[in-house]
Amino acid sequence: MSATDQKSETIDSDPLEALIACPNCDLVYSVPDVHVKERAYCERCHTVLIAPRRKAGKWLIAMSASVLILITGALFFPFLSIGAGGLTHGTSIVQTSLAFTGALAILAPAILAFIVIIPMVRLLLLIYVLVPVIQDKPPAPLARHAFRLAEDLTPWSMAEIFAIGCAVALVKISDLAEVSLGPAAWMFAALMIAVVATDMVMCRYSIWKSLER
């Protein structure tokens, strides 16, 4: 069944708790009555503002846990192997980040932070926030701060960007050496799909409203 598009009506003089602002263009609306499988979007930039889905919390927890497992496994399994002149060498993400020396050594913690630590912290915060919500319990202590931090970390979570960059690099060096993908590379491919699915399922407005109880 296709979703019904529902535009948010502009405001005159509604109380603050009855308002919603577009995260992209800052246009303010009165909160519309949006049902499951419907969505409210911004008239100006067409950003989706509200898109509630049934059992979305359980899906988000399941996909977040899956991404955590994939990231953990991808740390230690070989990401790729390169062969040339009869010699083959395989490496993992941890080995690659620790290979930098000298002035480039500062890249090691940066790589691990952007593609491992920050994504894992964001997902752990999301699970922490959502578990009491799906159990119809009061929000966890500091849940609003935790969800705000998870949202603030989103632009810095670059695991999927790392995977895309590696794919581009592999195309560049494929003519120079024999390159084969390891288990960690396929884990990152599955991770990208799970991250995109998580963003599609998440209705941030619904989560914020559930944390007001």
C-alpha positions in Angstrom: 0.0 0.0 0.0 1.5 3.4 -1.0 1.8 6.1 1.6 -0.5 9.1 1.5 1.3 12.5 1.2 0.0 15.0 3.7 1.2 18.6 3.7 1.8 20.4 6.9 -0.4 23.5 7.3 1.3 26.8 8.0 0.7 28.3 11.5 -0.9 31.4 12.9 -0.7 31.3 16.6 -0.2 27.8 17.9 1.6 26.9 21.2 5.2 26.0 20.9 4.7 22.3 21.6 2.3 22.2 18.6 4.9 23.4 16.1 7.4 21.7 14.0 10.3 23.2 12.0 11.8 21.9 8.8 15.4 20.8 9.5 16.5 22.0 6.1 14.8 25.4 5.4 13.6 26.2 9.0 10.0 26.8 7.8 7.6 26.4 10.8 4.3 24.5 10.6 1.6 23.4 12.9 2.0 19.7 13.6 -0.5 17.8 11.4 -2.4 14.7 12.2 -0.3 12.0 10.5 -1.3 8.4 10.7 0.8 5.3 10.1 2.0 4.9 6.5 1.3 8.6 5.9 3.9 11.4 5.8 4.0 15.1 6.2 6.5 17.1 4.2 7.7 20.6 3.8 6.0 22.7 1.1 9.1 24.7 0.4 11.9 22.0 0.2 9.9 18.8 0.2 11.8 17.4 3.2 9.9 14.7 5.0 9.0 16.0 8.4 6.9 13.2 9.9 6.6 9.6 8.6 5.4 7.2 11.4 5.7 3.5 10.7 4.4 0.5 12.6 7.0 -1.3 14.8 9.7 1.1 13.5 11.4 1.1 16.9 11.9 -2.7 16.8 13.2 -2.4 13.2 15.6 0.3 14.2 17.0 -1.7 17.1 17.4 -4.8 15.0 19.2 -2.9 12.2 21.4 -1.0 14.7 22.5 -4.2 16.4 23.2 -5.7 12.9 25.4 -2.8 12.0 27.3 -3.0 15.3 28.0 -6.7 14.6 29.1 -6.0 11.1 31.4 -3.1 12.2 33.0 -5.3 14.9 33.6 -8.2 12.5 34.9 -5.9 9.8 37.6 -4.6 12.2 39.5 -7.9 12.3 38.6 -9.8 9.1 40.7 -9.0 6.0 39.3 -6.1 4.1 41.2 -6.8 0.8 44.2 -8.6 -0.5 46.5 -7.3 -3.2 48.7 -9.6 -5.4 51.5 -8.6 -7.8 54.5 -10.5 -9.0 53.5 -13.7 -7.3 53.2 -12.0 -3.9 49.9 -11.5 -2.1 49.2 -9.3 1.0 45.9 -9.0 2.9 45.1 -6.4 5.4 42.3 -5.4 7.8 41.1 -2.0 8.8 43.0 -2.1 12.1 46.2 -3.1 10.4 45.7 -0.3 7.8 45.1 2.4 10.4 48.2 1.3 12.4 50.4 1.3 9.3 50.8 5.1 9.3 54.0 6.3 10.8 55.7 9.7 11.4 53.6 12.8 10.8 50.8 10.6 9.2 50.4 8.7 12.5 47.7 11.2 13.5 45.5 9.6 10.8 45.3 6.3 12.7 43.0 7.5 15.5 41.1 9.7 13.0 40.3 6.7 10.7 39.2 4.5 13.7 37.1 7.4 15.1 35.2 8.3 11.9 34.6 4.8 10.6 34.4 2.7 13.7 34.1 4.5 17.1 31.6 7.3 16.2 29.2 5.0 14.2 29.2 2.5 17.1 28.6 5.2 19.7 25.8 6.6 17.7 24.1 3.2 17.3 24.6 2.3 21.0 22.9 5.6 21.9 20.0 4.9 19.5 19.5 1.4 21.1 19.7 3.0 24.6 17.0 5.4 23.7 14.6 3.1 21.9 14.6 0.0 24.1 12.4 1.6 26.8 10.2 3.2 24.1 9.3 -0.1 22.4 8.6 -1.6 25.9 6.1 1.2 26.7 8.3 2.2 29.7 9.3 5.7 30.7 12.3 7.0 28.8 15.8 6.0 30.0 17.7 8.6 32.1 19.1 11.4 29.9 17.4 9.8 26.9 16.7 13.1 25.2 20.4 14.2 25.6 21.5 10.8 24.3 19.3 11.0 21.2 20.4 14.6 20.6 24.0 13.4 20.8 23.3 10.6 18.4 21.8 13.1 15.9 24.8 15.4 16.3 27.2 12.5 15.5 25.4 11.5 12.3 27.4 13.8 10.0 30.6 12.4 11.5 29.6 8.7 11.1 31.5 7.8 7.9 31.6 4.1 7.8 29.6 4.0 4.5 31.7 6.8 3.0 34.8 4.8 3.8 33.4 1.8 1.9 32.6 4.0 -1.1 36.1 5.5 -1.1 37.6 2.0 -1.0 35.5 0.9 -4.0 36.8 3.9 -6.0 40.4 3.2 -5.0 40.0 -0.5 -6.0 38.9 0.6 -9.5 42.0 2.8 -9.7 44.5 0.1 -8.8 42.8 -2.9 -10.4 45.0 -2.3 -13.5 48.2 -2.4 -11.5 47.6 -5.4 -9.3 45.3 -8.3 -8.7 42.8 -7.1 -6.0 40.3 -9.4 -4.2 37.8 -8.4 -1.6 37.9 -10.0 1.8 35.0 -10.7 4.2 35.3 -7.3 5.8 34.6 -5.6 2.5 31.3 -7.6 2.1 30.5 -6.7 5.7 30.8 -3.0 4.8 28.6 -3.5 1.7 25.9 -5.0 3.9 26.5 -2.3 6.5 25.8 0.4 3.9 22.5 -1.2 3.0 21.6 -1.4 6.7 22.5 2.2 7.4 20.4 3.5 4.5 17.5 1.3 5.7 17.8 2.7 9.2 17.6 6.3 8.0 14.5 5.4 5.8 12.7 3.8 8.7 13.5 6.4 11.4 10.9 9.1 12.1 12.8 11.5 14.3 9.7 13.4 15.2 8.0 10.3 16.6 11.1 9.5 18.7 11.2 13.0 20.1 7.5 12.8 21.0 7.9 9.4 22.7 10.7 10.9 24.9 8.4 13.6 26.2 6.5 11.2 28.4 
